[in-house]
Amino acid sequence: MRARPITLKDANSFVKANHKHNGVVTGWKWGISLWEDGEMIGVGMAGRPNARALDSGASVHIIEVSRLCLLENAPKNAASSLYGRLNRMAADGGYDMSVTYTLDSEKASSLRAAGFVKVARVTARSWNTPSRPRGETRKPEVRWRWARAFTDEGRALLAEWQAQLNLFAE
C-alpha cells in the first residue's frame, strides 16, 4: 500500500461513492489517500473537531479524524494504516490529541490497532429541528468517541476522559 496526497474534492467524491453511512465533509485540515496496484482503496480526512467543547482553543490542541473510507476489498490493515498516517501527521503538526467516532454497531478493531482508546459514549441527536429543518432521513445512532494522545497535555486529558467513562460504567 502506498499513501498519496489528495484534495478535498477528490476525497469527498470517494466518500460519496463508498461510505456506508456518512456523507461528504464541508471543511478539513488535510487528507490522505491509500493506493494499491494503481487503485485508490481508501481515504482518511482530518479537520477541526465538530464538538465545540473540543475546539475551544484551550491548552490541548485536538484534531478530529472526520472520515475514514475504504473499498470493500481493501486489505485488513488498510484502516489502521490510514489512522496511523493521519495521527503521525497530527503529531508532527503540533497537535496534542486526535479524536474520532464510531457507531455503537462498529467493531473498531482498526482504532485499537492504531492506538486509540474509547473515552466517551456520545448521545445521538438530530440536527433537524422545526426552527431549522435539515431534511435528515436517517435515525441518529449512539456513537463512541475514541482518542489518541501524542503529548503529555494530551495524555492528561485522555486520562481524565477515561476516568469519567469508568465512573459512568460503574
N, C-alpha and C positions, 0 to 999 in steps of 0.2 A: 504494500500500500504506500502511496505517496501523497503527501499533503501539498496543496497549492492554494494561492490566494484566490479569493472570489469576491465579486461585487455584491452589494445588497440586492440589486435587481436579479442577478443570476441565482443567488441563494434563495430568494423568495420564490422564484419560478420553480426551483427544485422542491421546496417545501410545499408549494401549492399542488404540485403534481403527485407528491409522495407521502406527505404526512397524514397519519391516520385520524387525528382529532384536533390539530391546531392549524390555524391559517398563517398568513404572512405576518411579518413584523413591520412596524412603521418606521422604526429607528434602530440603530445599532452602533456599537463602537467598532467592532470588527467581526470577521467571519473567516472560516477556512473550509476548503473542500477536500475530500478524500477520494483518491483515484486508484483504480486497479485495472490493469490491462487496457488502458486507454479509455476507460469508462468512469464517469463520476458516480461514486457509490454512496456518497453522503456529504452532508454539510453540517457545520456547527456555527452558531451565531451567538455573540455576546453583546450585552448592552447594559444600560443603566437599569437598576432594579425597578420593577413595576411597583412594588410596595413602597409607598412614600417613606415609611419609617426606616427602610433600609437605604434610602437615597437621601439622607438628611445632610450630607456633607460633614458628618461628625468625624471623629478621630479615626474611625475604621472605614477604609475605602473598600466598597463592595461592588463586584461586577456580577451580573446575572447571566448565566447560560440560558438564553431565552428560547432557543430551538436547537434540537439535535435531530436530524432526519437521515435515515438510511434506506437504501433499497432493501427489499425483502431478502435478496440473495447475498447481501453483504457478509463478509467474514464475521465470525463471532466476536472477535476483538476490535472490530471497527468502531463501535460506540465508545469503548473505554479509551481507544486511541484518540478519538476526537476530543473527548473530555480532557484527556491528559494534555493534548496540544493547546487547547483553549486555556487550561489552568497555567501552563508554563508561560503563555503569552501574558496572562493577567499578572502573574508574579513578576515577570520581567518588566511589566508596565507600571509597577509600583502599587498594585492592589494588595490589600491585606487578606481578602477572602473572596471566594466565589460561591454563589448560591444557584440552585436550580430547583425545579419542582417536578414531581411525578404524580400521576393519578394513583389513587389507592389501589387500583387494579393492576398496576405495573410492578414487575419484579424488582427492577432497579439494580440488578447484579453488576451492570457496567459502571454504575455510580460507585458502588463499593470498591470495585477493581481500580477505579480512578482516585480513590482516597476520600470520597465524600462520606459523610455520616448524616444520619437522619436527625433533624433538630426541631421540627415543629409539624404539627398537624394543622393544616390550613382549612378553615371552614369555607366551603364553597358558597359563592353568591353570584347573582346575576347583575350585570351592568345595565340590563334592560329595566328601566323604570318608567312609570306613567309620565313623569315630567321630562324624561329624556329617552324616548323609545329607541332601541338599537336593533330591533328585529332579530334577536338571538333565537335560534330554534333548538339548540341542544340544552339538555339539563345540566347545570353545574354539578361537578363531582368532587368529592373530597380529595384533597391533594396533600402531599408531604413536601416540606421544604428540606432540602439537603444542603450541606455546606462543606467547604474545604478551606482550611486556613493556610496562609503562606507565611505569616509573620507572628511575632509574639502578641501584637494587638489583636490580630485575627483569632489566634488560639485562645486568648482570654474571652473574647466574645463567644466563640464556639463552645467553650466550657460552660459559660453562663446559659446559653441556649439549651445545651444538653441537660443541665441541672433542672431547668424549668420543665423540659419534656419529661424527665424522670419523676418530677413532682406530680405531674398530671397522670402519669401511668399508674401511680400507686392507688 
